């Protein structure tokens, strides 16, 4: 019995390959988008974990010099003798590779090479014989060094004994930081007594890099989920329509004596088999998407956050297993409703495709109630949501609520149009479109989600871009920037430039903490450049005057938000107290920042001298100045960067940030277009009985085909009108709630009608292209097929 | 007695309230016997056929087939009855469009684990379908499709054949040919045949006939 039933069930797909393709493609695309994003995330996270493990970043408290300079060996020895269990770390760059030197004898157990292989010369490592541990890609860049290949090592990083690192980096006798072991003796003397120049930086509870990049991954995960939701809509539609078309066969099978339970089990097993197959294809496709996106993801993260991510992808079991699970789970979710309806299907109902418009009535009431509840929840969350979970709950409620409401809104609009129609053709067109709506609603929901996401994300990205460009104009106002190698070169530069430029603005900063937040404090020279270009989010009267006067401090938005600081609050830097006079936007900076006057900075951090300078001069004189600087002061052009180039580099970094999300946007829209195509193709055969009477009464097949095309475009237009406000609400939620929670700053929201119009045209084109083939097929339906409708032989 | 129906009642709920389709039906059919059930549209003929075939359940009464009360059977029991003991020929053929003619004919016998290839070949031959075995139903005429449906019903050699207007979609000449074949084969298998029909001519070819009027036997 089972064999015969399986033969009957599977033969349906053999005879209807298009339906099978729809089902498999929907599942595969949904899985591909999900797996692709997860693969990128998994790969990047694995890289950060390796990097964090290499340095123990964030895992342990560390000791640093207050002035940010390296400490000497004597400080380390003093602390060890006093009973402090600390381990020295030195780091720097060699041939573009991050070199980390550790002392394996005193370092906590999980710091160091992730795995020292059997062929590694452990003694060599311990005795400082010059051995480095790095992955193969990094090893290639370390020419002339003895490198042990360690695949798990963090990308772009090599680990070695501290003595070797000091020698390679030219930091003999210097230590950058001391890692504090978690277990310390109780009787150790306080740090202030033995090393008052050191600052204890608390563990972050996770990698610094990881915390920053989590926001980026959250963004990607959200899009992965959205794409998967679009995919599930397609799968749901494909399964629903496939069941609909097999309904007569199912009735026949049952009438011939097949038990219901056996039928459901077999149909469920059949679908799970397809899900497994399509899921495997989806994972492979996802791997391809990830491989395509990963170089950009790596570049983005490196540029934006300084995190090194491997540019190559590994096939990790976790994400292909999760991809397959999602495919199986998604199919189970989509099929459960169809199988439930099947189990409740009366055996004797008319054996013909059920009019999908039957979904109206009670289902519509439930759907409408669900939409109303979700949109009400979204409305409340708009004013109350806080944090990432609140932000994403708001997004989910908005999107799902709107998706559920869409068919009802379209139905009302079509009913109104039908009432206004004058000609008989128009009347038939509107009522027929309304009748088609239930069959197309899942595909239209997918299109709505894709378009809304596109509007939302493009608004966010464009708002970010606009704000960022203004920010660059404000912050990169000098015409030329020069870096020096040491204090002597800095003096040479100052002496050379002073008579030739309008102003020299030293860029000097120290790492410290303000209100418990890691912060870079800058010392700014009194100059009109700052007064002219800086725009504050909030400020007291004449903030620059009071700051240059030494009484006040200016802080960035991140520090203000994280430290709970506002205008007029007081903060302390060492023994000095400053009042906050201004809060400025500092987009793209993950940590706190503050600006004090140059004089105050020199008093607080006497050991720090500027090694970067902004020079104000006539932009036309920049090339001559650079040439003269090299010729007369011996500072090569490679140490100079003109403003335009800095802006270009900064914008390039920024543009790359959203390359991935843009790619996902386009893919999601393409998937939605695919959903429309598949729905129309699947519906096409069921449409013949509805169209045949219109044909018989005098409409040509060509006319019917054109109307089908018009119908798809019209429904896409109506969907676009719903998608636009939804997308803007999505953008607002991203900018005002999610962005603040993830990045620590709020972005102003701008509207970009041109972008929306372009998106609308693209969506219409997608819908028209999707409808073209079904419409063409309809226009070429043989009259014999249409006649069968009237001859009881179908 | 192959079939014994006692005091069968069936009521449907409609928009206008309850509608009693069958109001106390009694009938008997012996093995090898043929019986025509006639009546106007809505008189309850098809409903009675569906109840006997285990496709639906009566509100009241008893239906015994080979001594077994099918009204007491659960869904699985009724499915087993439809697979092997009772065969139904539908007016709309109800073939499986994705299976070829050969597979359609053998299908019910395979479901019932009573597949006899020789018998299936005989049925195909007798029904004049040998040339059509590799075709799909949509490639056949209405008459050919109904012959496939009859062959499929007879393939597991059911004890009772129920036919619901089996020639209702066919022209007169084709209908006569199909009926000849069906009666011939049913007689050969020794099955009982209960046929619902509007056609006086077809009813006249049955051994007995009963007329239903407003849910009661006239």
Interface residues (C-beta under 8 A of the other chain):
Chain A: X1 X3 X4 X5 X7 X8 X11 X12 X14 X15 X16 X248 X249 X251 X252 X253 X254 X255 X256 X257 X258 X259 X260 X261 X347 X348 X351 X792 X793
Chain B: X50 X55 X56 X75 X76 X79 X80 X81 X82 X83 X84 X88 X90 X92 X94 X95 X96 X97 X98 X99 X103 X107 X108 X110 X111 X112 X113 X136 X141 X142 X152 X169
